[in-house]
């Protein structure tokens, strides 16, 4: 299986639509769990996270089996 880092690298290569949604974002799989990158989701009026942790990893959105967000996690790079 591919590592999370490898999956993030592959996701960075592809082009994204102008207003991406969870359905058309690349998915990351780890131990039967599914995630997508939080940075790639555009939210109107959102300023994004401002944390020292962002410079040492990536925030991911945890998805359920229907691709609905059920939480947030941080992945060390």
C-alpha positions, -999 to 999 in steps of 0.1 A, spaced: 0 0 0 10 36 -7 21 58 22 1 89 31 30 111 20 31 94 -14 -7 98 -18 -4 135 -9 24 140 -35 3 123 -62 -28 144 -53 -7 176 -56 1 168 -93 -35 168 -105 -55 199 -115 -85 209 -94 -118 224 -106 -125 261 -97 -148 253 -67 -138 218 -56 -161 197 -34 -153 166 -14 -167 144 -43 -141 156 -68 -111 159 -46 -84 132 -44 -89 107 -16 -62 94 7 -66 60 23 -49 48 54 -59 16 74 -93 14 58 -100 51 66 -105 77 40 -94 114 40 -90 144 18 -68 174 22 -85 202 42 -65 229 23 -82 219 -10 -117 226 3 -128 262 -4 -151 276 21 -166 310 16 -153 335 41 -129 310 57 -94 322 66 -78 288 69 -59 275 98 -31 295 113 -10 272 134 27 262 137 15 226 131 7 235 95 44 240 88 51 204 100 23 185 84 -11 185 68 -46 188 81 -69 162 67 -107 158 67 -118 123 77 -146 109 55 -172 83 62 -182 56 37 -205 81 19 -177 107 16 -193 130 42 -169 147 66 -168 133 101 -138 149 116 -104 165 112 -69 150 118 -34 162 115 -8 142 96 29 147 103 51 151 72 
